[in-house]
Amino acid sequence: MSSQSTTLTVGQEIPLQELTSKEGSLLNTEGHVLGSNTDATGGLPAPTTTAEFVQRWNHPRSNLFRVLSCFFSLLVSGANDAAYGALIPYLETYYGLSYVVVSLVFLSPFIGYVLSAALNNYVHLKLGQRGIAVIASTCHIVAYIIISQHPPYPALVAAFVVAGFGNGLSDAGWNAYIGNMARANEVLGFLHAFYGVGGVIAPLIATTMINKANLGWWNFYYFMLGLATIELIWCTAAFWTQTGAVYRELVSHSRSDNAGGGGLRTALFKRPYARVTWLCALFLLAYVGTEVSLGGWIVQFMIQVRKANNFDSGMTSVGFWLGITLGRAVLGFVTPRLGVKLAVSVYIPIAMALELVFWLVPHFYVSAVAVALQGFFLGPFFPAVVVAATKLLPRHLHVSTIGFAAAFGGSGAAILPFAVGALAQAKGVQVLQPIILAFLGIMLVLWLCLPRIGHKQE
């Protein structure tokens, strides 16, 4: 949402000259005319160029159907990502794998995320959001068909690459779409809360199917196949009219008012956009890596270090993802009132304190409660990064920037859990705690390095 959209009603258009004539009231402290490219200091250009129609989640009415389809798509992505951790003990046994080799299930989606980052803007320009809906959902379906047949381990890893590509496309596409709406903090909070819902139901259903119904681990992916089929039908129907031509028209105005073109190269290498893009990407690398490492290795940690049984350990993963879900829904309303920059600067130290409790108090129930609360305060971070990027960058760079940042985050989801697995092989799974604490500290430093988001932009 642009800076003007906090003062304009939906669909209202006011000439830029009229906006800037009121004694410079829309000049921010860094010399920008908010809503334009005028820049008196050589700093970051304003994120949006002229007054435009600001869409809401329920206006026009077709947006409601689309937003709900995005919510469901992120639920599928969350279930996909959370299933890895719940299934690791059973994959180890079924395939006879070490910690290092089984950690490839975390590393393989990274390849898919990298491909999605390279192709995301291209797919948007050629096929629009319709293309994102069809391709992402189809990737999920293909991956789950393969995994449900419990193939040889190399084929399983390849299927996770395909699923990662689908996740990367949907992450960038739906975050950029909703990030440009009115009240983006709150709506993105719910979008990522549905990712958390997927994270809750995946370990719950998988653990119950395996331990209570005595089914093979692969049967869980028949359930995932059903979800992905619904995703394909719903998202395709919702975005059928959103073709490449529609998307090109949408970004053409932003592109024309920002000399130098658009796309990934501009976002990564042209100052001052590159600073925002790289800081957001590095933050998400640390954040998603932390999130997936905790969700992925906590079951094994509880079994090996806290000496809990398999079912109770699986429920701690459910508690962690439930905390993330509630945090995104509840704190999504708190964050815009504090300001996104200040809010995250408060949430990270709280998460660090809870990590110390989890690490230093050697009791199962204390650890379970601490990790659930940690999930609560970690939850808003991804939506906060998306909001910051859409506030600080012009619209035609949103898909490229968010796609690249999501792919970088996907690499964190692959590399950090894999590193934990490799270290666990040598030192034991208790190495999880100091690694998580260190990455929380890195996240705090990166967040504080982002440019200030002006009051009117908030």
N, C-alpha and C positions, 0 to 999 in steps of 0.2 A: 504494500500500500504506500503510495507516495505521500510526501509531506502535505500536499494540498488536500489529500483525501481525508485528513482529520478535520477539515473545515468545510469541505464541499459536500453537498448531498449527492446521492447516486445519480449519475447522468447529468449533473449540472456542469456547464462549461463557462469559464470566465476568462477573458483575455489575460495574457501574462502581464501586459502593461498595467491593467487595472489592479492586479494583485500586488505589483511592486511599487505602486504609486503612494501607498499609505505610509509615508514617512519611513520607508524601508522596513516595515514591520515583519516582512518575511525574509530578511537577511539574517542568516545565522552568524554565530560568533566567529566563524572562520572565513567570512566573506562570501558565502554562497548565496545566491538567490534561490531559495528552495523552490523546486519545481522547474528549474532551468539549468543550463550549463554554465551560467556566469560564475566565474571563480576568481575572486580578487587576490587570492594568496597562492594559487598553484596547487591547492589541496585537492581533496577528493571531490569530483563533480557530484552534483545532486543526483539521486537515484532515478528520478523520472523527469521527463523533459517538459511536458505541457499538461494542463489540466485534462483529465481523461475520465471515461466512465469507470467508476470503481464498483466492481462486482462484489456481492455478498454471497455467503454460503447458501442463502435461500432466495436470492434475487439476481438475475431472472429465475423463474421457478425451475427451469431445467437444471440449474446449478445444484439443487438439493439432491436430485438423482445422481448427478456426477460426483458430488462430494461424498455421498454414501458409498458409491462404488470405489472411490479412492480409499475410504476407510477399510472396506473389505479387502482390497488388494494389499494394503499394509498389514492386515491381520494375517493373510497368507504368508507374507514375507517374514513376519515375526515368528509364526509357527515353524517356518522353514529353518530359521536361524537358531531358535531355541531347542529344536529337536536334537541337534548335534550333541549338546552336552548330556542330555538325558540318555542318549543311545550309546555313548562312548564305552561304558563298562560292558555292554552286550556285544558291540562290534569287536572289542578286544578279545572276548571269549570266542565268538563265532568264527572270526578270521585268524585267531591266534597271533595277535599283533602286540608290539611293544608300544609304549607311550609315544615314542617319536613317530612311528609309522601310522598309528591311529590318528595322530594330530594332522595328518594330511587332509582329513575331512574339513579342517578349518582353513588350510592353506589353499585348497583347490578353488573355492568360490572367488578368491582374489583374482584369478585369471578372468573369470566372467565379469567381475567388476571393472577391471582394466579395459576390457573390450567395450563394455557399456559406456565408460567415460569417453572413449575415442569416438563412438558412434552415436551417442545420445543426441547431440545437436543436429547431426545429419539426418537421423530418423525423424526428429521433429520437423525439420525443414522440408523433407520429402514426403512424409506420411502423416505428420501432425500427431496429435494426441491419440487419434484412432490407431495409428501404427504402434504407439507405445502400448496401448491396451491389448492389441492382438498379439504382438511379439512377446511381451513379458509373460502373459498368461500361457501362451503356447509353450514357452520355455519351461515353465513350471510343470505343465502336463507331461511333456516329453521326459523330463528328469524323473518325475515320480513314477511313471510307467517303468522306467529302467530300474529304479531302486527297489520297487515293489517285487521285482523278480529275484532279489538278493543275488546279483551277479558276482563274478570274481571282483576282488577288491579294486583293481585298476579301473574297471568299468564303473564301479561305484564312485570313485573319485572323479571320473570324467562327467558323470551325471551331476555331481555337485557343481562342476564348472558351469554347466548349462543353467542350473537353478540360480547360480550367482549372477549370470548375465541377466536373467529375468528380474531378479531383485534390483540390480543396478539401474535398469531402465525405469522400473516403476518408482523407485526411490526418488530419482531426480525429477521425473516427469510430474509426479503428484505433489511433491514438495514445492516445485516451482509454480505449479498451477494454484495451489492454495496459498502460497506465500505472498501472492499478489492481491489477495482479497482483503476486504475490510476486516478488522479485528483478527489479523493473521495469527497473533500469539495464541488466542483461544482456540481457533479452528485447527491450527497446527498441533496444539496440545492434544486435541481429540484425535487427530490423524495418527499421531504417534502413540496415543493411548491404545488405539486399536492394534498397532504393532505389538504393544505390550500384552494385549489380550491374547494375541496369537502366541506370544511367549509364555503365557500362563497355561493355555490349554494344551500346547504341544507336550511339555514334560508330564503334565497331569494325565493326559490320555495315553501317551506312550508308556509311562510307568505302570499305569493300571492295566493296560492290555498285556504287558509282559509279565508282571508279578501277580496279578489277580486272575487274569483270564488264561494265563499260560500260553500266550500266542507268541509266534516268532517276531523279532523286532521289525521285520520288513512289513508286517501287516499294518503298521501305523501309516505307511505311505499309500495304502488304499484310501484311508481317510483324507490324506493330503491331496490325492488325486481328485476326490470329490470336491474339495474346496477350490482347487485350481480350475475345475470345469465351470463352477459357478462364477469364478472370477472372470473367465474368458467371456461368458455370455453377458454378464452384468456390465463389465467395463466396456466391451465392444459396443453394446447397445447405448450406453451412456455417452460415449465419445464418437459415435459413428459420423456425426456431421463435422467433427473437428479434424479436418484434413490438413495436409501440408500447406495448401493455399491459404486456409484460414489462419494458420500459425504465422506464415510469412507476412500476411497483412497485419497481424497483431503486433509484430516486433518491428515492422518497417519504419514506423514513426520514431521509435526510440533509436533505431539504427541511423536514421537520417540526421537526427539532432546530435549525434555523438560521433564526430569525425574520427576516422581511424578504423571503422568497421567493427565487426563483432566476432563472436566465436571463441573457441577455446584459446587460440593463440593470443588474442587481445586480453582475455581474462588472466592468462598466466604471465605474460611478459610486458604488457603495457602499463606503465605507471600512470596513475596511482592504483589502478584496479588490482594489479598483481599482489600488492600487500594484503588486501582483504582476502583474495582468493587463496593465497598460500597459508595465511593464518587460519582461515576457516578449515582448510583441508588438513593441516597438521593437527588442529584441535580435534577434528572428527577422527583422525587416525588414532590419537590417544584415547578419545572417549569410547569409540566403538570397540577398540581393542580391549579396553577395560571392561566394558559391559559384557562382551562375549566371553572374555576370559573368566570373569566371575560366574556368569551363567553356565559356561561350558565345563569348568573344572570344579565347581563347588560340590557337585555330587561325589566326585572322586575324593575331594578333600574331606568331606564329612565321613565317607566310608573309611579312608585310610588313616586320617589324623584324629577325628572326633569319635571314631569307632561306632558309628551309627549303622543301622541296617539299611539295605538297599532302598526300601520303600520310603522310610523317613528321610533319607538323604535326597531322594528324588523330590520330595515335597519341599525341601529348602530351595531348590531351583524354582519351584512354583511360587514360593513366597517372594523370591527376588524379583521375578518378572511381574508378580502382582504389585509389588512396590513401585516398579517402574511405571506400570499402567496407571495406578492411582496418582503418582507424582505428576505425570503428564496431564492428567485430567484436572487435578486440583490446583497444582502450581501454575498451570496455564493461565489461570485468572489472577494469580498473585504477581507473576513475572511482569506483565505490562504496567502494573501499578507501581512497582519498585523501579521499573526501567530495566530492560533486558541486560544491560551491561552490569549494573549493580547487583541484580538478582543472582546471576550466575556466579558473581564474585563472592556472594554469601553462601550459595549452595555448595560450592566445592570444598571450603574448609569444613563444613558440617559433614560431608561425605568422608573427608579424611579422618575426622574424629571417630566416626563410626567404623571405619576400616581398622583403626587402632584397637577399638573394642573387640572387633571380630578376630583380630590377630592375637591379642594379648590375653584374652579371657578364655581359658581352655574348656569351655562347657558347651555342649551341643545346642541347648535351647537359647543361650545367650548369643551364640554365633548365628543361629537361625533368625532371631529377631533383629540382630545388628545388620545382617545382610539384606533383610527385607526393607529396613529403614534406609539403608544405603541406596537401594534401588529407587526408593521414593524420591530422594534428592538428586539422584543421577538422571531421573526420567526426563526433566525439561531440557536437557542440554542440546539434544539434536534439534528440536524445534527452535531453540534460541539461536542456534547458528544459522538456520535458514532465515529467520526473521532478520538477524543482523545483516546477512548478505543481501537480502532484498531491500533493506533500508539504505545500504551503503553503495550499491551498484545500480547502474541503469538496467532497465528491464530486459534489453536484448542480450545481456550477459547472464541473466538468472539461470537459464537452463544449463549453459556451459559451466558456470561456476558451481552450481549445486551438484551437477552431474560429476564434475571432477572431484569435488569435496566428498561426495558420497562414495565415489570409487576409492579415494584415499582412505575414507573410513572403512570401506570394505577390506582394504589391505591391512588395516589395523585388526579387523576381525579375523584375518587369516594369520598374519605374522605374529602378533602378540600371543594368541593362544598356542600357536605352534612352538614359539619360544618357551612358553611355560611348560609345554609337554616335553621338550628336549631337556630343559633343566630338571623337570620332575624325574626324568629317567635317571639322571645322575645324582640329584640331591634330595629327591623326594618331593611330593606334591605341596609340601608346606612352603615352597618358594613362591607360591601364588601371592601371599600377603605382602611381602616387601615390594614386589613388582607392581602390584596394584597401587600401593601407596606412592611409589615414585611417579607413576604415570598421572596420578591425580595432581601431584605437584607441578608436573610439566603442563598439564591442562590449565592450571591457574595462571602460570606465567604467560602462556600463549593468549589466553583470554584478555589479560590486562594489556597486551600489546595491540589489540584491535583499536582502530580509530574511535573517538568518542562519537556516540550517536546523539545528535541534537534533540532537544526537548520536543520540537515540532515533528521531527521524524518519528519519535517514540509515540 
